[in-house]
């Protein structure tokens, strides 16, 4: 089965950092915001490394934890060879795993960490993920300086970083179960339409989760997808309704919750930080939801493969949280 239940896995703490555009958007209670994309560094890549450093350092300092108290550090980002996370991890004396599921990386990190804790191979696991708009644009599309025109289906990579602390000690947020997604390639070749690439994978993961856990969608107070954006969200809901006869009533997409319409961010936010920024700075803070299913979505695209005119695989991983 793709779905697994966890034993005694809890989210103890988190720390969020948001970029210049994000802080002026729909959310306004981030732990920390930055005013420019350089963040006092010489390059955008070094700025993103610093973003990860800041969220991990704040998390550890607030919880009075040293390296020796952490069993595992898990990191992920969008840049080649997860280099941002690896540079950040090199500062610590903590066993490190770098993971990659594009914009679905956050949930993959939670799944890996929860598996270690549930199997009693670890007691405390720190994870960190980040994305930087100008880094992602340069790697996956065109440098912003190039001035390439954008399609209405394009999503805008969010700038930010998020760290989390998982533990076997009981807290008010339980990591209850998860569903590992399948790589789904529908033959879509447009790198400027990631919502269409990811929506089928999100549908597959949600249906698998509900079937294997023997639940229906109403079991959850909220289902939160990662970064389908306005276009992908419509495709997701249409596929669920027409193919699987599932009509979601308690559902939002994080990509549609970060920017206001006046900010001209096309189809909405994308990036691995989109889901956790909304989860921690809106959903959890609202104290309205007890059972939450988060489905992080990722477009597993490669510039090399895209230039070979191949379809782009999508991925989605789901994690069930219970707010106690």
N, C-alpha and C positions, 0 to 999 in steps of 0.2 A: 504493500500500500504506500501511496505517496504521503499519506497523512499520519502524523505521530502525535501522541499525547505525551506531555512532559510531567515529571514529578518534582515538586518543590523547586520551581524556578520562578524567580520574582525580579521585577524591575525595581531597583532600589533608588536610582537617581539618573538624571540626565542634564546636559548643558547644551544650549543652543546659541549659535552665532549666525547673524544674518547680514547680508550685504547692503550696499547703498540703495538699490532699487527696492529691495524687499522690505526695508524698514519704513518706506513710505507707502507700502501697500495696504492690504486689508488686515494684516496682523500687526500688533503693536506692543507685544509683551515678550519679545525675545530676551534671553538672558544678557546678550551683548549684541551690538550692531557696529559696523564699520562704515566709514565715510567715503572711502575710495577703494578702487580695485587693486591698488598696489599695497595697501596696508603697511606702508612704511618700508617696503622691500624693493629690490631692484627689478624684479620680474614678477609676472602674474603667477608663475609656478611657485616661486618662493613665497609669495603672499598666501597661496593656498596651503602650503606646508605650515606656515605660521598659524593659519586659521585652525588647522587640526591640533597644533601644539597648544593653542590657547584653550580649546574646549576640553582637551584631555587634562591639561594641568589644572584647570578650574575644577573639574570633576574630582580629581584625586585630592586636591588640596581641601576642598569643602568636606570630603568624607574622611580626611586625615589618613589617607592611604599612601604607603610607599610602594616602590616596585615589588618588593618581596611579598607584599600582601595580595598581589594580582597574579592569578594563575595563567591568564591568557589575554593577549591583546589582539583584537581582530580589526583590520583596517581595510577600507575600500574607497576607491574614487574612480574617476572617468579617464584619467590620463594613462598613457601607455605604460604597461608593466606595473600598474598601481604604484607608480613612482612617488606620488605625493604621500601616500600612507607609509611607504617603506622608509622615506626620509624622516618622517615623523617618528616611526617606530625605532629608528636607530639611536634615538636619545635615551631609550629606556633599557633596562636589563630585565625585560619581560618576554617570555616566549611569544612569538608573533606569527599570525597567519594573515596573509593578504588574500582577499577574495574579490571576485568580480562577477556581477550580474548586471552591469550597466546601471540603470536607474532603479533596478530591483535589489541593489546591493544591501540596503539597510535591512530588509527582511532576511536576506541570506545570512547576514551577520548575526541577527537574533537567533536564527535557527541553529547555526553552528554553536554559538555560545550556550544556548539552552540545552543542546544535546550533550555538551561536555558536563554541564551542571547536573542535568537529569540522570546521567549515567555515573555520577559521583566521581568524575575525573577532574572536576574543578569546583571551587567554591565561589570564586569571584572572577568575572570576565568583563573586561572593558572593550567596547567596540567604538569605532569612530568612522564616520564617512563625511565626504565633502564634495562640493562641486563649485566651479568658478566659471561664470559665463564666458569670459574672454578666453580662458583655456580651452573650454569645450568647443567654442566656435572655431577656434584655430585648428583644433585636431580633427573635428568631424565634418566641418563645412568649410567656411572661409574665414580668415581673420576679419575682424570687424572693420579694420581700416580699408579693406577691399571694397566695402560698400555694396555688397551683393544684395539684390532685391530679395525680399522674403515673401513666401506664399502664406495665404491665410491659414493653412494647415500647420505651419511651423510653430513649434513650442519654443519658449525662451528659457534657457538653462538658468536655474536659480543659483545665486551665489550664497554659500553658507557652509556651516559645519555643525555636526551634532555628535556628541559622545553619550554613551549609555553605560550603566553599571548593572550587570546581572548578578544575582546572588542566590544562594540556597536559603537565605534568611527571609522569613516571611515579611512582606511589605503590603501596601494596599493595591499593588498592581501585579497580578499573576500572569505569567506566560503559560497559557493553558495547553495549547496545541499548535500544530503548524502543518501546512501542506506544501511540499516541494513541487515546484512547477516543472512542466515539460517545455523544451524548446519547440516553438511552433512557427513554421515558415509557410505563410500563405502566398508566397511569391511576390509580395509587395517590394518594389525596388526603389521607391521614393524616399530618400533620406530626409526629406522635409515634411514627411507625414508619419511621424513616429506613433501618433495616436492610433492610426490604422494598423500599424505593425504590431502594437502591443495589445490592442483590444481582444483579438482572438485568444491570446495566451491568458489574459485575465479571465475571460469566460471559461476557458478550460480549467483553470485552477479553482475558480469559485465552484463550478459544478462538481469537480472532483472532491473538493473539501466537503461540500454539503452531502454528497452521496456517501463518502467513506465515513464521515462522522455521524451519519444518519440524522441530519438536521435539515431544517428548511431555513430560508433566508430570514424569516421572522424571528428566529432564535436570537439574532443579534439586534442590539439597540442601534447599531450603526455598522455599515460596511463602507470602508474608506479605501479607495484605490489610490495609487501613487501619483502618476502624472500622465494620464491619458489625455488631459486637456479637453477643450470644448468639442473637438472633432472626434477624438477617440472615445470620449464619454458617450456620445450619441450612438456610435457603433456598438459599444459594449452593451448598452441598454437594449438596443434593437436586436442584437444577436441573442441575448438572454430571453427576451420576450418571444421572438419568432421561432427560435430553434429549440429552446428548452422550456418554454412556457413559464418563465420566472419573471415576475414584475417587481422590481425592487422599489420599495417605498421609503426605506431609511438608508439612503445612500448619498455620498458626496465623493467628488474626486479632488484630491489635494491640489492638483495642478490648476484648478479653477478657483482656489481659495486664497491665493497669495497676492495676486496683483489686481488692482482696480482696472476698469475698462479704460480709464483715461491714460493709463500708463503704456498703452499700445504694445502689448506683449503677445500679439497674435492669438494663438490658440490657448495660451496660458503657460504656466510654469512647467518645467521638466527638471530632471536631475535627481540624483539619489537623496538629496536633502529635502526635496519637496514634501514627501510624505511625513518624515519625522518633524519638520518644522510645523506643519499643520496639526499633526497628532499631539505634540507636546504644548504648542502655544495656542491651540484653540480647543481641540476635542477633550483632552484630559483636564485642562483648566476649567472647562465649562461645568464639569461635575454632573453632566446630564446623562452620561452613558455608562452602563455597567458591563455590558458584553460588546466588545468591539472586534471586528475582523478587519485587519489591515492587509491589503493586497498590493505589494510593491510591484511595479511594472517596469520592464526594461526592454530597450531596443538593442539587440546584440549586433550592432552594425560595425563594419570595418571599412575604412576608406579603400583599402586594397580590394576587398571583395565587392564593394559597391561599384568600383570602377570596372569590374569584370561583369557587371550587369546581372549579378545574382540577387535572389530574393533575400530579404533581411529577416532572420529569426527573431521572434519575440519571446520573452520569458516573464513569468509572474510567480512570486512566492507569497504565500499567505501565512499570517500568524494571528492566532486568537488570543486576545487579552481579556482578562477579567478584572475590573476595578472593584475591589472588595470594600 
